[in-house]
Amino acid sequence: MGSDHQNILVHSEVRWLSHSEVLNRLCELRKEVELFLIDKKSDLSHYFQDKKWVARLAYLSDIFSYINQLNLKLQGPDTTILNAWNKIESFKKKLKLWLNMTAEGNNEMFLLYSDYIMEADDFYSQNSVSDITAAHFKMLLLLSFEKYYPEHEEPRRQNMWIENPFVEHKETALSHEEILQLIELSSDKRLGSTFNSVRNLKFWIRMKNEYPNFHEIAIRFLFFPHHISL
């Protein structure tokens, strides 16, 4: 049929990141799939003739792509609780922004969905699907992300010195003696140069011999934040 793709992807529970790719490929090949199902006299073909269903498929493909990107950003050997929090908080802010945009009828952040709405030229379909997408946003934000990724402002605020010990931190969970040691560390220009040249995690690993107490606190917090006594 002259398509860019020759195959439909199959979803695998073992590799759940494939959700995004499966939906994306099905969206791109929807016309070819529809013709194939009609040729096979399959009852499933009517789904691809339903503008609302295809619009929702396009929306899911877009939102799963964003979630897939977030998941990939949370992986890697240098991932710690601090940069994971930053990525998740950033995504939650994006969800709030997109929720407001959809309420105003702006869907530019969803490329496949926007393209299909323009192609379908069906305002009834667009409005009804927008209500569904808005409800889905609220579910993602309030029921999913707020549940699984609740705010951690207090432990995060009290341990910001781990993210950068060379700037002043007015609120910490450190003892008076530890604060004095932190002042000493932050005044060491040699260590400041080291901190600027390596990643946050590698810096605290290097502090094992020179500042063993800070090394232990930082490593425990970066990898096991719920085990820290505050």
C-alpha positions in Angstrom: 0.0 0.0 0.0 3.0 2.3 -0.1 3.1 2.7 3.7 6.1 3.8 5.7 5.8 0.7 7.9 5.5 -3.0 6.9 4.4 -4.4 10.3 2.0 -3.8 13.2 3.9 -3.8 16.5 2.7 -6.3 19.2 2.4 -5.1 22.8 4.4 -7.0 25.4 3.7 -7.0 29.1 7.4 -7.7 29.8 8.4 -4.5 27.9 5.6 -2.1 29.0 7.4 0.8 27.3 6.1 -0.7 24.0 2.6 0.6 24.9 3.6 4.0 23.3 5.1 2.4 20.2 2.2 0.1 19.6 -0.4 2.9 19.8 1.7 5.2 17.6 2.1 2.5 14.9 -1.6 1.6 14.9 -2.4 5.3 14.6 -0.1 5.7 11.6 -1.4 2.6 9.9 -5.1 3.1 10.8 -6.3 3.4 7.2 -4.3 0.3 6.1 -5.6 -1.6 9.1 -9.1 -0.6 8.3 -8.9 -1.8 4.7 -7.3 -5.1 5.9 -10.1 -5.7 8.4 -12.8 -4.9 5.8 -11.1 -7.3 3.4 -11.2 -10.0 6.1 -14.9 -9.1 6.9 -13.9 -8.4 10.5 -16.4 -6.6 12.8 -13.4 -4.7 14.2 -13.3 -2.5 11.1 -16.1 -0.3 12.4 -13.9 1.0 15.1 -11.7 2.7 12.5 -14.8 4.3 10.9 -15.8 5.8 14.3 -14.3 9.3 14.5 -14.5 9.5 18.3 -12.8 6.2 18.7 -9.9 7.2 16.3 -9.6 10.6 18.0 -9.2 8.8 21.4 -6.7 6.5 19.9 -4.7 9.4 18.7 -4.9 11.1 22.1 -3.7 8.0 23.9 -0.8 7.6 21.5 0.3 11.2 22.3 -0.1 10.9 26.1 1.6 7.5 26.2 4.5 9.0 24.2 5.0 11.7 26.9 4.8 9.1 29.7 7.3 6.9 27.8 9.7 9.9 27.6 9.3 10.5 31.3 10.0 6.9 32.1 13.2 6.9 30.1 14.4 10.0 31.9 14.0 8.2 35.2 16.4 5.5 34.2 20.1 5.4 33.9 23.2 4.7 36.2 23.3 8.3 37.4 19.6 8.6 38.4 19.1 9.7 42.0 16.0 10.7 44.0 16.8 14.4 43.5 16.8 14.5 39.7 13.9 12.0 39.6 11.8 14.3 41.8 12.7 17.2 39.4 11.6 15.2 36.3 8.3 14.1 38.0 7.5 17.6 39.3 8.1 18.9 35.8 5.7 16.4 34.3 3.0 17.2 36.9 3.3 20.9 36.0 3.0 20.0 32.3 -0.2 18.0 33.0 -1.7 21.0 34.8 -0.8 23.2 31.9 -2.3 20.8 29.4 -5.4 20.5 31.4 -5.9 24.3 31.2 -5.1 24.3 27.5 -7.6 21.6 26.7 -10.2 23.5 28.7 -9.6 26.4 26.3 -9.8 24.1 23.3 -6.1 24.2 22.6 -4.7 20.7 21.8 -1.4 21.7 20.1 0.7 19.6 22.5 -1.0 16.5 21.1 0.3 16.2 17.6 -1.5 13.1 16.4 -4.7 14.1 18.0 -4.6 17.6 16.6 -3.8 16.4 13.1 -6.7 13.9 13.2 -9.2 16.5 14.5 -8.3 18.8 11.6 -8.5 15.9 9.2 -11.9 14.7 10.5 -13.3 18.3 10.6 -15.9 17.3 13.1 -16.4 19.7 15.9 -18.9 17.5 17.7 -16.3 14.8 17.8 -13.6 17.2 19.0 -15.7 18.6 21.9 -16.9 15.3 23.1 -13.4 13.8 23.0 -12.0 16.9 24.7 -14.2 16.2 27.7 -12.8 12.7 27.8 -9.2 13.9 27.6 -9.8 16.5 30.4 -11.2 13.7 32.6 -8.2 11.6 31.8 -5.8 14.4 32.7 -7.5 14.8 36.1 -7.2 11.1 36.7 -3.5 11.1 35.8 -2.7 14.1 37.9 -4.9 13.6 41.0 -5.3 9.8 41.2 -2.1 8.5 39.7 0.8 11.0 40.0 -0.3 12.5 43.3 -0.9 9.1 44.7 2.4 7.4 43.5 4.5 10.6 43.6 3.3 12.7 46.6 4.9 15.9 47.6 8.2 15.5 49.5 8.9 19.1 50.3 10.1 18.7 53.9 12.8 16.0 53.3 13.7 17.5 50.0 14.1 21.0 51.5 16.1 19.8 54.4 18.5 17.8 52.2 19.0 20.3 49.4 22.6 20.6 50.6 23.2 17.2 49.0 22.2 18.6 45.6 24.7 21.4 46.0 26.7 21.8 49.2 28.4 25.0 47.9 25.5 27.3 48.2 23.9 28.5 51.5 21.0 26.4 52.8 19.1 28.0 55.7 17.1 24.8 56.6 18.7 21.4 57.0 18.3 18.2 59.0 22.0 18.4 60.1 23.2 18.7 63.6 25.3 21.8 64.7 28.5 19.8 64.4 27.5 18.6 60.9 26.7 22.2 59.8 30.2 23.3 60.9 31.6 20.5 58.8 29.4 21.5 55.8 30.7 25.1 56.1 34.2 23.7 56.0 33.4 21.6 53.0 31.7 24.4 51.1 34.6 26.8 51.7 37.1 24.4 50.1 37.6 25.8 46.5 39.4 22.6 45.5 36.3 20.5 46.3 34.2 23.1 44.6 36.1 22.6 41.4 35.7 18.8 41.8 31.9 19.2 42.3 31.6 21.3 39.1 33.5 18.8 37.1 31.6 15.6 38.1 28.1 14.5 38.7 26.4 15.0 42.1 26.5 11.3 42.9 30.1 10.8 41.9 31.1 13.8 44.1 29.6 12.2 47.2 31.2 8.9 46.4 34.6 10.6 46.3 33.9 12.2 49.7 34.0 8.7 51.4 37.4 9.2 53.0 37.5 13.0 53.5 33.9 13.5 54.8 32.7 9.9 55.6 29.6 11.2 57.5 28.4 13.3 54.6 29.2 10.5 52.2 27.0 8.1 54.1 24.1 10.6 54.6 24.2 11.6 50.9 24.4 8.1 49.5 21.6 6.8 51.7 19.4 9.7 50.8 20.0 9.6 47.1 19.2 5.9 46.9 17.1 5.1 49.9 15.3 8.4 50.8 12.6 6.8 52.9 15.2 5.3 55.2 16.5 8.6 56.3 15.6 9.7 59.8 14.3 13.3 59.8 
